[in-house]
């Protein structure tokens, strides 16, 4: 079990021939515990290196992957901050002075226009991401977002002032969130793990935003200054992000021995895959739920909470305190989901996530009071489900979309996401004012049930669609999803 080589006697488990002897002399035979969990470059042999590594695609570096996580942090930070503050400035006496009895309808109308523009922008931006590259589009999106955040508390009226500011912010935000960096950077075998890390980064941004707003409001800092702080943080984060994100149209190139930079041509039928593959479609459904519930937690939940308080600021602080529980659970559960996404059945993963979402929102509806003790159980369940939705929406679409159509697929995904947020904000806002304060929760309870039904349809028809997308179960990476 031992043999002699140039660098001494070694156990056979470490022996791979003299070629590896020289490699170990350069790199060292042992790795530190921390190094075991570092992101490493893609191995040409396509072999998993050590447990805990993220396997990256060709020519993608560790800083590139960190740029993807930083972008997720910035986008979630911006969304959570702006949506939480939007409801507050809408009814605040120092800003737009909308009556509480009308805030749901007016907020819904403003966001209706905003999201219609987002859908149009998403279609165009998705194509431009594939034509112009990632860095240019990300920079444009973040720049426009900063302008929108800066304008939101400064307009003189709701229509058209606040509407214009909201639309400007929405355009920038949807462009920045479209970037398919995880799809570009991570090998298919580790996309589940990368999606979990991406969810952790995003939830960290949301937690920071909520805690920052809560702290500043507690210290009587004005909403205007808080918006300025959010805009400043976006700018500060954008500079290193744009420096380390991968530039050029690298995602549309395929290395060959003859020419290392030949544009990869889409295979016949790949374009239609983004409209037909059941798991991509399930990813669209999950994006609908994820975006709608993210809006629900950041904005609608604040409206619901403030209904129980006379003091505007006290209600806002209570809402941010409760939301910090949700975002905290997203942060804790994101890594767990990332670990198990590649290891368990996608039927189980989606089913458990949607069930937890249903339980969480159902509990909030039943307790009907932000001071009730059971509200915490509902928020914990809801937070865990949001971690799952965040991981799955990235994983399902990115995993099965051909690389030449990632921009388009993310554009379609964004349309579904915007539609989910629109359902919550517009229809939910109208029902919130006229019928029940639980309107948005009830809408998404129904949407969650529809998603579970669609999941059941995928399961029952799996033998039919698998024949179209799986040629060899042992070699095709789709195989783990049929369990």
N, C-alpha and C positions, 0 to 999 in steps of 0.2 A: 504493500500500500504506500510505500515511499519510494522515491527515486532521486538520483543525484543529477543536478543541473548546475549551470554556472553560478547561480546565486545561492546554492546550498540545498539542503534537504527540506522538502515541503510536503505537506499532506496532499493526497491525490485530489482532494476537492478543489484545491487552488491551482492544479496543474492543467494547463491547456497547451503545452508545447513551448519550445524556446522562444517563439515569437512573442508570446504573452509575458515571458520573463523580462524581456526588454521593456515592454509596456509598463510592467509593474515597477521596474526600476525607475521609470520616469514619473509615473503617477503615484507610486506608493501602494503597498499591499493593503493598507487599511484606510478606512474613511472614518471621520469623526461622526458622532451621532447626529449633529446638526447637518452635516453634509449629506447624510443619507436622505434627508427630506428636502434638499435643494432641488430647484428646477434645473434639469440638465438638457443639453442639446440632443436632438434626435439621433439615435444610433443607426448608422447605415444598415446594420444587420437586422434592424427591426425587431430587436430582442429587448424585452423589459430588463432594465439594469438592476436597480435595487428597489425594494418596497418603499413607496413614498415618493418616488420620482414622478415627474410629469414628462411624458415623452412628447417632444416638440417636433413640428414638421421641419423639413430641410431648410436650412439657412435662417431659421428663427432662433433668436438668442434669448437668454434669460431676461435681459432688460425689456425685450419686446413683449414677453409674456406679462411682466410686471406692469407694462404700459396698459395692457388690456384690463388688468385688475384696477389700476388707477382710474381708467375711464369709467368703469362700472361704479367705483366709489363716487366720483364727481357727479355722474348722472343721477344716482340715487340721492346723494346729498342735495342736489339742486331740486329734484322733484319733490322730495319730502319737505324741504324748506319752503319752497314757493307755494305748494298746495296747502300746507298748514297755515301759512300766513295769509293766503288769499281769502279764506273765509273770515279771518279776523279783520282785515282792513276793509272788507266789504261792508261790515256792519258797524265799524268803529266810528265814534263821533268825530274824530279828528281827520277822517279820510272820506269815505264814500257814503256813510250814514244811511245805508239801506235798512229798512225795517225788518225785524226778525221774521215777521210773518210772510215776507216776500223774498227772503234771502235764497231759499232753495230754487225758486223759479228764475230769479235774476241770475244767480250763479250758473244755473243750468243753461240759460240762453247764451250767456257769455262763453261758456265752455263749448256749447254746440258749435258756434261759429269757429272758435279756436280749433276744435277737433276736425271740422270739415276741411279747414286749411291744412291741418296736419296730414290728413289722408292724402290730399293732393300732393303735398310736399314729399310724403313718404314714397309715393310712386315714382316721382322724378328723382329723388335723392337715391333711391335704391339702384336705379340705372346708372346714375353718376358715380356712385361708389365703385361700380365695376369698370367705369371708363376713365375716371380721373385718379383713382387710388384712394387709400384710406386717410392719409395724413391731411390732405387738402380739405376733404369733406369734414373731418373731425374738427379741424381748426375753424372752419366756417361755422359749424354748428355751435361750438362753444362761444365764439365771438358774438353771434346773434343772440344767444341765450343771455349773455352778460348785459347786452343792451336792454333786453326785455325785463330782466330782473331789476335793473336800475330804474326803468320807467314805471314799473307797476305801482309804487306808492306815490308817484309824483303827478299823476294826471288830475285834471280839475273836475272831471265828471265820469260817470259810469259809461255812458254812451255819447260819443264814440271813444273817449279818452282811454278808459280802462280796457275797453275791448281791443283797441289798437295795441296797447302794451301787452295784453295777454296773447294776442296773435303773434306778435314778434317773438315773445318768449317761446311760444309753442313751436314755431318754425325752427328756431335754433335747437330746441330740445329734441325734437323728433329727428333732426339730422344727426345730432351727436349720438343718440341712442341706437341708430341704425347700424353702426359699425360692426361688421361680423368678425371681430378680432379672434374670439375663441375658435370659431370655425376655421379661420386662416392659420392659426398658430399651433393648434394642438392636434396630435395624431388621434385617429378615430378610437384607438384602444383606450385612451385616457380622457376622452371628452366628458365623460360623466364626472370624473374627479375634478377636471378643470371647471366644469359647470358649478360644482359645489364651492370651489374657491371663488369663483366669480360671484356667486350668491353671498358668500361671506363678505367680500369686498363691498358689494352693493348695500347689504344690510348695515355694514359698518358706517357707510356714508349716511344712511337714513338715521341711524342712532345718533351720530354726531350732530346732524341737523336738528333733530328733536331736542337733544340735550342743550345745544347752543341756544335755540329759541327759548326754551324753558328758563335757562339761566338768565338770559338777557331780559326777558319779560319780568322775571322775579326782581330784577334790579331796576325796573322801571325804564328800561331803554326803549326808545321809540321804534315803531315798526319801520320807519324810514331808515334808521341806522342799521337795523337788522338786515334789511334788504341790501344795503351797501356792503355789509360784512359778507353776505352770501356771494355777491358779485365779486368781491375781492378774493375770496377763497377759490372761486372758479378760475380767476385769472392766474393766481399763484400756482394752482395745480396744472393749468393748461401748459405752462412753459416747459416743465420737465416731460410732460406727457408727449408733446409734439416733437421733442428732441429724441425720445427713445422709441416711439412707435415706428413700425416698419414703413418705409416710404416706397414709392413706386408702385407698379402693377405686378408685384411679385406673385400674387395669388393666381394670375392668369398665365403663368409660365410653367413649363415642365422641362426639367433637365433631361437631356439625351446625350449619349456619347458624341454624336456628331455636332450638335449645337446645344450648349447648356442653357440657352435662353430662347427656346422656341415656344410660341404661344400654343397652349393646349386647346385643341378643338373640342367642342362639346360633342358628346356621343349622341347618335340618333335617339330621340325619345327622352333625353335627360331634361329638356326644358319642360316637358309636360309632367315630369316626376313631381315637381313642386306643387302641382295641382291635384295629383292622384295618389301619391304614396300615403297610405293610411296613417303612418306614424308622423309624417310631416303635417298632415291635416290635424292629427291629434295635438301636435305642437302648436298649431294655430289656435285650437280651442283652449289649450292651456294658457297661451299668451292672452287670450280674451279674458280669462279668469284672473290671471296674474295682474294685468294692468288695471282691470276694474277693481279688484280688491285692494291694490296698492293705492288707487285713488280714494277708495272707500276708507281706508285706514288713515290716509294723510289729510283728507278734506272732509268727506261726509261724516266721519266719526266725530270730528271736531264740532260740526253743526249739531249732531245728535247730542253730544255732551253739553254743549253750551245752552241747550234748551232747559236744562235743569238748574241753571245758575242765573242770578240777576246780574252779578258783576261780570262784565265781559272778560276782563283779564283773568279772574279766578277760574272761569269756565275754560278759558284757553290753556291755562296752566294745568288744570286737571286733565284735559284732553291730551296734552303732550306727555304728562306723566304716564297715563294709561298706554299711549302709543309707544312709549319707550319699552314697555313690556313686550309688545308685539314685535318690535324691531329687534329687541334683545333676543327673543326666541328665534327669530330668523337667523340672527348671527350665530347662535349656538347650534341650531339644527342644520345650517347650511353645510358644514363639514360632514355631518353624518349622512346627509342626502348625497353629497358628492362621493362618499366612499361606497355607498350601497347602489348607486345608480348603475354602475357597471357590473354589479354582482347579483342583483335580484331581477326577477321578472318585471318588465315594464308594465304589465297588466297590474301586478301587485303595487308597484310604485305609484302609478297614476290613481289607482283605486283607493289606496290608503290616503293619499294626499287630498283627493277630493272629499273623502269621507271626513277627514279632520277639519277641512274647511267648512263643511256642512254643519258639523257639531259646534265649531267655534261660533259661527254666525248665528246658528239657532239658539245657542246659549245666551248671546247678547240680546236677541229678540225676547226671549222668555223672561230674563231677569228685569229688563226694562228700567234699569237705573244704574248710572255710572258709579254710584256709591255702594252697590250691592256686593257682598263678598264673593258670590259666584261669578261675577264679571271677570275675575282673574283667571278662573278655569277656562272660560270662553276665549279670553285673549291669548292664553298659552297655546290652546289647540289651534287657534286661528294663525298665530305666529309660526308654528311648526308647519302648517299647511302652506303658508306663503313662502317658506324656505323651499319646500318641495316644488311649488309652482315655478318659482324663480329658476331653480336648477333644471327642471324638465323643459321649460320653454326654450332654454338655450340648447339643451342636449338634443332634443328630438328633431328640431329643425336643422341644426348645424350638422348632426350626425349623418343625415340622409340626403342632404342637398348637394348636387354636383357643384364642384368648386367654381365653375364658370357662371353659376346662377345664384350664388350666395347673396349678392346684392338684391336681386329680384325677390328671392325668398324672404329676406329680411324686410323688404318693402311690404310684401303681402302680410307677413307676420305683424308688422307695425300697424297695418290697416285693421287687423283683428284686435290688436291691443288697444288702439284708439277707439274702436267700436265698443269694447268693454268699458273703457273709462267714460265714453259718451253715454252709454246706457245708464251708468251709475249717476253721472252728473246731470244730464238733461231730463230724461224720463224720471229718474229717481228724485231729482230736485223738485219737479212738478208734483209728484205724488207725495213727497215729503211735506210740502206746504199745504196741500189740499186734503190729504187723507190720513197718512200715518207717518210718524217720525222714524219708523222702521222700514220705510219703503225700499231704500237701497239694499238693506240686508235681505229683505224678502226677494228682491229681484235676483240677487246672486245666489240665494238658496236654490231658486229654480234653475239658474244657469248651471250650477254645480250638478244638479240632477241630470240635466241634458247631457253634460259631459260624461257622466257615468253611463248613461244609456249608449252614447256613441262608443265608449270604450267596450261595452258589451257587444256592440255590433262588430267592432274590429275583431274581438275574440271569436265570435261565432262564425265569421267569414274568413278566418285566417287561412284556411286551406286554399281558398280561391286566390287571394291577393299574394300569398307567399309564392305561388307558382309564377307570378309575374316579376317578382323582385328578388327571389332567392334561387340562384342556379345550383349552388352547391352548399348545403347547410354547414358542412365541416370547414369550408374555406371562407365563406361569406360572413362578414361581421354582423349581418342581420340576425344570424342564428340565435344569439343570446336573447333576442326580443320575442321569440316565439314561445318561450316557456310560460 
